[in-house]
Amino acid sequence: MDDATGAPRHLPDPDDPQYQAWREAYEAAKLRAVPWETMSGVPVEPIYGDGPYPGQYPYTRGVYPSMYRSRLWTMRMFAGFGTAEDTNARFHDLLRAGGTGLSTAFDMPTLMGRDSDSPWSTGEVGRAGVAVDTMADMEDLYAGIDLGGVSTSMTVSGPAAIVLAMYIGVAEKNGVERSKLAGTIQTDIFKEYQAQKEYIYPPRPSVRVITDMIRFTSAEMPRWHPISISGYHIREAGSTAAQELAFTLANGFAYVEAAMAAGVDVDDFAGRLSFFFNSHSDFFEEIGKFRAARRIWARWMKERYGAKAERSLLCRFHTQTAGVSLTAQQPEINIARVAIQALAGALGGTQSLHTDSYDEALALPTDDAARIALRTQQIVAHETGAGSVIDPLGGAPYVEWMTDEMERQAEAVFAHLDDLGNGSILEGVYAGIENGYFVGEIADAAYRFEREVNSGRRIVVGVNEFTDGDDGDQEILRIDQAVEDYQLKRLEDTKNRRDGEAVASALAAVTAAAEDPTVNVMPPILEAVKAYATLEEVVKAMEQVFGTYVEKAII
C-alpha cells in the first residue's frame, strides 16, 4: 500500500529534503560488492522509515550514511595470555582466521602498573592477560605484524600513557611513523574508580596525564583514539543498561571539560574520542541503549560544548558481548547467548565488535573457543542480513520507546552530576567518586539482580532453571608456572643489557615533567621506555609527585 505522498508505505518520502540529502551522501559512498537482497532473492532498500537518516544529526540511526553497506564493523578479537610470544602467536591465528583488528588484554600486574618481579605480582604473571614489563615485551608482542596496516586496541587504563609510549617506540623502531598508527587505548580512568578498581594515582593527577595524552595524540597521531570511554566494565560490575549509558557518557563529558580546561579546542580532539559498550542479553534494551547513546552525545557536544565539526558529534563505539552473562554451567550454551548479544550490537550500529568465547566463565579462551567466537560474528555479518539494511528496527514502536526511555534515565543522572559539580560534569564526576555515588548505584543494581536470580523471579538458563545437561569437566586453557619463571628471567636479562645511566636520566625527566603542569609528560615517558625503563619504574617516577589513590570506605 502507498502512503499519502504516493510512496510505498514504510519507504522514505522521496521529496523529503532530509531524505534527498541522505540519498546523495549514500550514493557517493563506496558500497560492498554483495547482493542487496534476502536469501530468497527479495531486493531490500538501504533504509526504511522516516528521517533524520543515518549520518544526519542527531545520528540516532547511525553515524555514517551507508553504514555496513560500505564497510562491516571491525571484527576485533580480544587476546592476551602468558608471554608476549604466546599472545603474538594467537594474534597471527586470529588474523589468519579473518579477524580485522587486534585487541590486547594485559595481565593484572601490567594493569596495576607493576612489573612481573614485584612482590605484588607473584602468581599473577601472564594469568589473565599478557605480561608487558618493558618495550622488549612489546616488540615480541607485535612481531611480524604491520603496525601501519592494522588497527590495534589496548585495554589498559592506569598505566595507559606508558603502554602507548611502548607501542609508539616499537612502531618507530620498525620504521612506522607514529602518525601512521591507527587504534585505540582505553585510558578511561574514571570507570576504574567507579567499577573496575585498577587505578594508580588519585583522580585529578590521573586526568592530568590523560589530557597530556589527548594533546600529544591530537598533535602527532591523527589516526589514534586516545580514550575509549568504557561502559563495559561498569555493566560487568552490575549496573543497569541505563546506568551504563549515563555513567559512560558523563565520563565522556568530563574528559571533554578537562581537555577544554587545558586549552585544547573541542574540535581538535573530540572527533577521536571513542566509546566501549557492553551488549547484554535483553535484546531490545541494548539496541535502545546504543541508539540513545548516539543521540545524547551529539546533542550535548553541539549544544553544551559548542562542537562545530561533525566528527566531534559522532558517538562511535566498540561493543563486546557480556562476559558477566556467561555461565560456568553448561558452558556451550554461552555460544547462543553471545550470538544474540552480537546481533544486538550489529543492529544497534556498532563500529567494531568483540564476541566472547563460550569458555570464558572458566578460564582464558582456548584456540577453538576463540575461533568459534569469531565465526559467530562472521555468521551475523554474512548470513543474517543484519548488514543489508541500516537501523532495521528503527521506527518500531517498542524500539523507539526504549530509545527514549534510555535517554530519559540518562538525563536524570546527568542532572544529578551537574548539581553535584555546581554546573560542571567534570566536578560532578569527581564528587561522585569521592562520595561513593557511582559505587553505591552499581552495587544496588547488582544486588537487586542477584536477588531476582536467587529467588527464581528471573531465569538464567542452566543456573536456576533447565539445569540438566551439564557435561561436567570442560577443557580449559591453563597457564603454567613456567610462564612466570620465563618472564622473570626475561625481565632480568633486559635490565642487565640496558644502559643504567640512560634509564636513570630518563626517569628523572619523567618526574620533572610530572612536577610541572605546563610540561606534557608523554615525550619524557616515550624516551624512558625507549631506554627500556620498566613499566613500574615509570609509574613510580610519577608516583613521587602524584601519590597513590586509596578508596574511601563507604558505609
N, C-alpha and C positions, 0 to 999 in steps of 0.2 A: 504493500500500500504506500501511496505517496502522502507527504505532509502538505500543509497549506501552500508552501512555496513551489510545489511540484517536484521536489527532490524526494527520492525514496526515503521512507521513514528510517531513522537511525543513522542516515548518512548526513554529513555536514551540509549546510546551506551553501551552495557554490557562489552565491552573491555576497556572503558574509566577508567583509574586509579582513577580519582575523583569519578566516579560512584561506583567503587568497594569498595573504602574506605567508601563512604556513606552507601552502602548496608550493609557492615559489622557492622557499628555503628547502623544502623536501626534494623538489626536482633538481636542485643544484647539488644535492648530496650524491656521493658515490655509493650505490647500493650493492649488496652482496648478490652474487650470481646464483640465486636459488629460485625455484618456482614459488610465487606468492599465491599459493592455493592450499587447500586442505589435502589430507592424504587421499581423499576421494576425488580430488580434482576440482573442487569448488573454488573459484577465484575469491580472494579476500582483499579488501581495501586496507591501506596502511592505518587508517584511523576511522573510528565511528563516534558518533555523538557530537556535541557542540564544543565550542571553544571556551576559554583560551586553550590553544592546542599545544602539543609538545614543543618545547623550545620557545614558548611565549610566557611572559610574566603572568602569574607567579610560579610557573613551572610545575604545577600540581601533576600534570600528566606526563612529565618527563623533561629532562634538562636539554635534550637535543631534538631537533625537528624529526629526524629519521630514526632515532634510537637504534634498536637492534637490527633494523633493516639495513643499516650501513655497517654496523660492527657489533658482534655479540659482546656480552660482558667478558671481561678478563677472567679466565679460569685460574684462579690463584690458589695453589695448594700449600698449606702450612707444613713446614718440615723443620726439624731440628732435634737432634739427639746425639749423644756420645761426643765423639771428637769432630773437629771440622772436616776431616776426611770422610767420616761416616755420613755426615749430612750432605757433603758435596756429592757423594755417590747417589743419594736419594734425589737431590736436585736434578741430576742428569737423567735419572729414571723418569721423573715426573715430566721433564721437558720432552723426552722421547715418547711418552705416553700421550702427548698432546696438550699438556699444560702450557699456558701462555704467559704466566708470571710466577715469580718466586716469592714466597713469604717465609720469613725466618723466625723460628722460635728459639729463644735463648734459655739456658738453664737458670735455675734460681740464683746462684751466686752472681752470674752476669747481670741479671735483672736488678739485683740489690747493690751492684757496684763493687762486688768483692771478687778477688782473684781466687783461682782454684786452690791455692796454697793457704788461704785464710782459714783459721780455725772454724769460722762460721760455715765454711763450705764443705766440711767433711761429710761424706755420704750423699752429697747433692750434685757432684760434678757430672755433667752430661746426662743427668737422670730425666729431667723434664724439658730438655732442650739442649742446644749445642753450647759447649763451653768456649767462650772467647775471652782470653786474657790480654792478648797483645795483637798488634797488626799482623804478626806472623800467622795467628789463627785465622784472621780474616782473609789472608792471602790463600790459605788452603781451602777455606770455606767456599770461595768463588773461583777456584782454579778451573780453567778450561771453559769458563762462561764469559761471553762477551758482555761486559757491563755497560757498554754503549748501545747494546742492542736488545737488552732485556729490562723489563720493569721489575724492580725489587721492592718488597715491603719488609720492614724490620719491626718486630713487635717488642719494643723496649721503651721505657719512659724515663726513669730516674737518671740513668747514665746515657740518655739518647744522644747528647751532643758528642760524647766521646766515641760512641759506636759509629755515628755518622762520620766523624773525622777519620776513623779507621777505614771505613768504606771508601771515602774520597782518596785516602792515601794509597789504597790498593789499586784503585782505578788509575790514578796518575802514575803509579809505578809501572802499570801495564800500558801506558800511552793513551789512556782515555781521559780527555779533559773533563773537569767537574761540570762544565756547562752542558755536557752531553748526557749526564746521568739522569735517569728517569726512575721515579719510585716515590716511596713514602716511608717515613719513620714515625712511629706512633707518637712519642714525645708527651702525650697528654697526661700531665702530672695531676691535674685536678681529680680525675677519676681514680687515681691511686689513693688520695686521701679519703675519697668518698666510698670506695668499694674494694679495690684490689690490694692496697696497702704495700705496694712496692715503691716506697719513696725513700729519699736520702736526706735532702735538705728541707728546711721549712718552706711553706708555700711561696712567700714573696721572693726569696732569692732563687727558688726554682723557676718562677715565672720570669725573672730577670734573664736567666740562661736561655729560656725559651724565646724571649724577644730578641736576644742576640742571634739565635739560630734563624729566626724569621728574617732579620736584617741581612744576615750573611747569605742565606739561600736566595732571598729576593734579588740581591745584587749579583750573585755569581752562579746560581743554579736554577735557571728558569724552568726546567722540567721537573723540579723536585718539589714534593709536598712536605713541608717541614713539620706539620702536625696532622695526625689522623685522630680527630676528636672522637673518643671512643665511648659509645653507649654499651658496647658489647659486654664489657666487664661489669657494668652497673646492672645489666639484666641478669648476668650469670650469678651475681650476688643476691638476687631475689627480688629485684624491683618489678613493678608492673610495666607494661608496654608504654603507658603514658609517662611514667616516671623516667624510663629510659630516654624517651624522646625529649622530655623537658630538661632533664639534667644535662644531657649531651649538648643540646643547643644552647643552654645557658652557659655551659663551659666554653662553647664556641664564641658566644658574645663576649665573655670575659677575656678571652685571648685577643679578640679584636680590640677591645678597650685598652688592654695592656700595650699592644703594639702601637696603637694610635697615640697613647700617652708617651711612648718612647720616641715619637716623632716620625713614625712610618705612615705614609699616606695609605688610607684604607685600600685603594685600588692597586697599590703596589704589592700587596700580599694576600688579600682576601681571596683572590681567584685561585690561589694554590693551597688553600685550606681544604681538607677533605674529612670525611666522616666514616665511622665504622659502626655499623648497627648489627644487632642480633636478629636473626629470623627464627622465631619460636613457632610453636605448634598451632596456635589459634590463627588459622589461615587468613581470615578476613581482617582481623585486628592488626596483623602485621602489615598487610597491604595498605590499610588506612594509615598506619603509623608512617610508612615510607612516603606516602603521598603528602601527608601533613607536614613532614619534615621539610620538603622542598618549598612548600608554600610559606611556612613560617620563616624560614631562613631568608628567602627572597624579600619578603615584606620588611623584616627587621633590618636587613642590610641596607635596603633602599631608604626606608622612612626614618629609622633611628640613627644609622651610622653614615648616611649620606653617600653610600657607594653609588658610582655612576657607571662603571664598566659592567657590562652584562655578566662577564665571567665572575665578578665578585658576588653576584646574586645567586649563583648556582650551587645548590647543595648536592655535591657529587659524593657518592659513598660506596664503600666496600661493605659487603654483607658476609657474615659467617653463620652457618646453621647453629642451633642452640646446643652447645656441649652439655649444659646442665640438664637438658631434656633426655639425654642418653641414659639408658639403664644397663646396669651390670647383669640384670636378669634377662634371659633370652636376648642376648646382645644382637643377634642377627635381625631382629625386628627394628632395630635402630635404622636400618637401611631405608625402611618405609618412612620413618619419621624424617630423616634427612631429605628424602626426595620431596616430600610435601613442603618442608621448610625452604628448600631450594627453589621450588616453583613459586612460592610466595615472594621470594627475593626477586625472581625474574619478572613476575607480574607487577611487582612494586617498582621496577625500574632501576635496579642496582647497576652500578658501573663495573663492579667486579664481585666475584663470589668465591667463597671457600666452603666446601662441603666436608663436614666432619666424617671421620671414619667410624664404622659401627662399633669398633672395639675400644674406643677412647674412654669409656667409663671404667675400663680395666687397666689400661696402660697406654703408652705411646703406640700409635698405629703400626701394624705390620705392613710390609710392602703390599700384600694382597688387599688389605683393608683400604689402604690409601688409593690403590688403583680403582677399587670399586667406588670409592667416594668421588673420584674424578669422573668415572664413567657415568655416575648418577647425574651430574650436571651436564654432561655431554648429551645424555638422553633428553633431559629437559630442553636443552638448546635445539636439538636436531630432530626430535621425534614428537614433541607435544604441540608444536605450532605457537609456542609462547613468544618466539621471536618474530612472528609474522605480522602481528597487529600491535600497535603501540597503545599501552594502557587499556587493554581489552576489557577490564572491569569498570573503567570509568563510566559514570552515568548510571550504574546500578544503584538503586536507592540505598541499599544497605551499605555498600562501599562508600558512597558519598556521605552518608550519615556518620559512618565510622571515622572517615577522614575529618569531618567537622568536630566530632567528639574528641578525637585525639588532640586536635588543635585547641579546643576549649580547655581541656585539662592542663595542657602545657602552658597556656597563657595564664592560668591561675598560679602556677609555680613561678613564672617569670614575675608576676606582680608581687609575690611574696619576697622574692630575692631582691627586686628593685626597692622594696620598702626596707629590707634589711640593710641594703647598701646606700640608703639615702639618695636614690636616683642613679646608682651605679650597679650594674650587674656584676662587675668585677669585684667590687667591695662586698656585694651580697654573697657571692660565692665564697670569698674569704671568710665572711661571718658564718655562713652555713657550715663550713668545715670546722671552724672553731667551736661553734655551739652544738655540734652534733646533729644538725638538721638533716643532712643527707644520709648519714649513717642510720639515724632513727627511722626515717621514712622507708629506707630499703629494708631494714630489719623488720618493721611492722608488716610490710608486704610479704616478705619471705615467711614470716610466722603464720600469717593468715593462710597462705597457700599450703603450707605444711599441715596445718590443722585440717584443712579440707581433704587432703590426701589421706591423712591418718584416720579421719572419721568415715572415709569412704564416699563423702559427698562429691569428690572429684576423682574420677577414674584415671589411673595411669596403667595402661595395658602392660601386663606382666609383673606389676608391682603389687597393686592391691585388688586386681581382678585379672581373670584369664591367666592364672599363674602356672598352669600346667604346660609342660613342654620345655622347661629349662633344661638344656642339654648338658649342664654341668661344666666341666673344665673347658676353657677356651684357650687356644694357642695365643700367646701374647709376646710382645717384644720385651726382652729383658736386657737391661744394661749391666754388664759385668763390672766388678770392682776393678778389673784390669784397665777400664777406660779412665778411671780416676788416676790410677798409678801412671798411666801413659801421659796424661795431661800434666801431672805434676812434674814429671821428668822433662817434658817439652818446655814448660814454663821456666824451669831451672836452666835449661840449655839456652833459651832466648836471653835470659838475664845475664848469663855468663858471656854471651857473644857481643852484647851491645856495648856502646861507649857510655860508661857510667857518668862521666863528667857532662856529656851532652844531655843525658837524661835529667840530671840534677838541675842543669841550667834551664832546660825547657820547663820543668815542673815549677821552678821559681817564677818563671814568666807567667805561668798559668795563675799562680797565687797572686801575683802583682795585678794581673788583669781583673781577677775577681774582686780585689780591693778597690778598684777604680771603676765606678759605674759608667763612666764615659768611654771605657775601653770594651770592645767586643771580645768575648772570651774565646770565640771559635778559632781565630788564627793561631793563638798560642796552644790551644788544645791540639790542633792539627799538627803543629810542629812537634809536640810532645809524643804523640802516637807514632809519628814518622821516625822518631828516635827510639821507638819500641818501649816507651814507658808503658807500664801496665794499666789496665782499666782502674784498678783500685788506687794506684799511685796518683792518677789524675784526679780521681774522686776526692782523695784526701788532700790534694793540693788546694781544692776549692773548699773542702770541709773546714780548713783552718780559718776561712773567712766567714762562710755561711753557717757553720754549725750543722747539727743534725736535728731531725724532727722526731719528737716523741708525742704520740697521740694522747690526748687527754681522755681519761675515763669519763664516760657519760652515763649517769645513773638516772 
